[in-house]
Amino acid sequence: VRKDGAIGSEQKLKPVEIQGSKGRSAFTVRIPNGRGDTNVLSEDDVKPLQTIISAVSGVSKIGVNVRDGIVYVDHDTLLTSAEDIKRALERGRYVVVIRVDAVAELKRLAGDREGKGSSVDLSSGENAMASLGIRKSTFVESTLYLPSMITLDSVRRL
């Protein structure tokens, strides 16, 4: 899988491994505008969203795609559900729709692995992504480890 989410024809996807009770739920999040309608997220909403979601037990990672209004949350499904996260966001006055429930995905993938669910050919690239309910997104998650960058001045010199 390339950085942009595309899959090269020469590459084959490996089967998805289920690791315990950790999963990723995805939510469409909008802001009520007071006129009975909703507005899309802005950069100013990222910190409040992270603050609300991080207060929910079992949450380990939060990603926000501002442009598409999607919030990705990695969480322990034994400690919290997608519905718990949705309720927390709604208490924060956001309008929320669960797009992907990690519990349902883990169950579906477990059924596939045991031969109980419909099998998915993961070698067929984009079609496999679509059959797993994964769509391409411009959201890119990256982490840089630069031990020589210990001050803001050293980062600015880049």
C-alpha positions as CSV (number, residue, x, y, z in Angstrom):
1,V,0.0,0.0,0.0
2,R,1.4,3.3,-1.0
3,K,1.4,6.5,1.1
4,D,-1.6,7.8,-0.7
5,G,-3.7,4.7,0.1
6,A,-3.4,3.2,-3.4
7,I,-2.4,-0.3,-3.9
8,G,0.1,-1.2,-6.6
9,S,-0.8,-4.0,-8.9
10,E,2.5,-5.7,-8.0
11,Q,1.6,-5.8,-4.3
12,K,-0.5,-8.3,-2.5
13,L,-2.3,-7.5,0.8
14,K,-1.7,-9.7,3.7
15,P,-4.7,-11.1,5.6
16,V,-6.0,-8.9,8.4
17,E,-4.9,-10.1,11.8
18,I,-7.2,-9.6,14.7
19,Q,-5.3,-8.6,17.9
20,G,-7.3,-8.9,21.0
21,S,-10.1,-6.5,21.6
22,K,-8.5,-3.4,20.0
23,G,-10.2,-1.9,17.0
24,R,-10.9,1.4,15.1
25,S,-14.2,3.0,14.9
26,A,-15.0,5.9,12.6
27,F,-17.5,8.7,13.0
28,T,-19.0,11.4,10.8
29,V,-19.0,14.5,13.0
30,R,-20.7,17.8,12.3
31,I,-21.4,21.0,14.3
32,P,-24.9,22.3,14.8
33,N,-25.2,25.8,13.5
34,G,-28.3,26.8,15.5
35,R,-30.6,27.0,12.5
36,G,-31.5,23.3,12.5
37,D,-28.6,22.5,10.1
38,T,-25.0,21.5,10.6
39,N,-21.6,22.8,9.5
40,V,-18.4,20.9,8.7
41,L,-15.5,20.7,11.0
42,S,-12.7,23.3,11.1
43,E,-9.2,23.1,12.4
44,D,-10.4,24.8,15.6
45,D,-12.6,21.8,16.4
46,V,-9.7,19.3,16.5
47,K,-8.5,20.0,20.0
48,P,-12.0,20.0,21.6
49,L,-12.8,16.7,19.8
50,Q,-9.6,15.2,21.1
51,T,-10.2,16.4,24.6
52,I,-13.8,14.9,24.7
53,I,-12.7,11.6,23.1
54,S,-9.6,11.1,25.2
55,A,-11.7,11.3,28.4
56,V,-13.5,8.1,27.4
57,S,-11.8,5.1,28.9
58,G,-10.1,2.6,26.6
59,V,-9.3,5.2,23.9
60,S,-5.7,4.9,22.7
61,K,-5.5,7.0,19.5
62,I,-7.5,9.7,17.8
63,G,-7.3,10.9,14.2
64,V,-9.4,13.7,12.7
65,N,-9.9,14.3,9.0
66,V,-11.2,17.8,9.0
67,R,-12.0,18.0,5.3
68,D,-14.2,15.0,5.3
69,G,-15.5,15.5,8.8
70,I,-14.5,12.0,9.9
71,V,-13.0,11.1,13.3
72,Y,-11.1,7.8,13.7
73,V,-10.8,6.4,17.2
74,D,-8.6,3.4,18.2
75,H,-10.0,1.9,21.3
76,D,-10.3,-1.2,23.4
77,T,-13.7,-2.6,22.6
78,L,-13.9,-4.4,26.0
79,L,-13.7,-1.0,27.8
80,T,-15.7,1.2,25.5
81,S,-17.9,1.0,22.5
82,A,-18.5,3.2,19.5
83,E,-21.8,4.1,21.0
84,D,-20.0,5.3,24.2
85,I,-17.8,7.6,22.1
86,K,-20.8,8.8,20.1
87,R,-22.6,9.7,23.3
88,A,-19.6,11.6,24.7
89,L,-19.4,13.6,21.4
90,E,-23.1,14.4,21.5
91,R,-22.7,15.6,25.1
92,G,-20.2,18.0,23.6
93,R,-22.9,19.3,21.3
94,Y,-21.7,17.6,18.1
95,V,-23.9,15.7,15.6
96,V,-22.4,12.2,15.2
97,V,-23.1,9.2,13.0
98,I,-21.2,6.0,13.5
99,R,-19.6,5.0,10.2
100,V,-17.6,2.0,11.4
101,D,-18.1,0.2,14.7
102,A,-14.9,-1.6,15.8
103,V,-16.9,-4.3,17.6
104,A,-18.9,-5.2,14.5
105,E,-15.8,-5.2,12.4
106,L,-13.9,-7.4,14.8
107,K,-16.8,-9.9,14.8
108,R,-17.1,-9.8,11.0
109,L,-13.4,-10.4,10.6
110,A,-13.4,-13.2,13.2
111,G,-16.2,-14.9,11.3
112,D,-14.3,-14.5,8.0
113,R,-11.2,-16.0,9.6
114,E,-13.1,-19.0,11.0
115,G,-14.8,-19.5,7.6
116,K,-18.2,-18.4,8.9
117,G,-18.4,-15.1,7.1
118,S,-18.1,-14.2,3.4
119,S,-14.5,-14.5,2.3
120,V,-12.7,-11.5,0.8
121,D,-9.9,-11.9,-1.7
122,L,-7.4,-9.4,-0.3
123,S,-5.1,-9.8,-3.3
124,S,-7.4,-7.8,-5.6
125,G,-6.3,-4.4,-4.5
126,E,-8.9,-1.6,-4.7
127,N,-11.9,-4.1,-4.9
128,A,-10.7,-5.8,-1.7
129,M,-10.6,-2.4,0.1
130,A,-14.2,-1.6,-1.1
131,S,-15.5,-5.0,0.0
132,L,-14.0,-4.5,3.4
133,G,-15.8,-1.1,3.7
134,I,-12.6,0.9,3.4
135,R,-12.6,3.8,1.1
136,K,-9.7,6.0,0.0
137,S,-9.2,9.1,2.0
138,T,-6.9,12.0,2.0
139,F,-6.2,11.5,5.7
140,V,-2.6,10.5,6.1
141,E,-1.2,9.6,9.5
142,S,2.5,9.9,10.0
143,T,5.0,9.9,12.8
144,L,8.5,11.3,12.6
145,Y,11.3,10.5,15.0
146,L,14.0,13.0,14.6
147,P,16.3,12.8,17.7
148,S,18.4,15.8,16.4
149,M,15.3,18.0,16.4
150,I,15.2,18.9,20.1
151,T,14.4,22.6,19.8
152,L,12.0,24.6,17.8
153,D,15.0,26.5,16.2
154,S,16.4,23.2,14.8
155,V,13.0,22.4,13.2
156,R,12.8,25.9,11.7
157,R,16.2,25.4,10.0
158,L,14.8,22.6,8.0
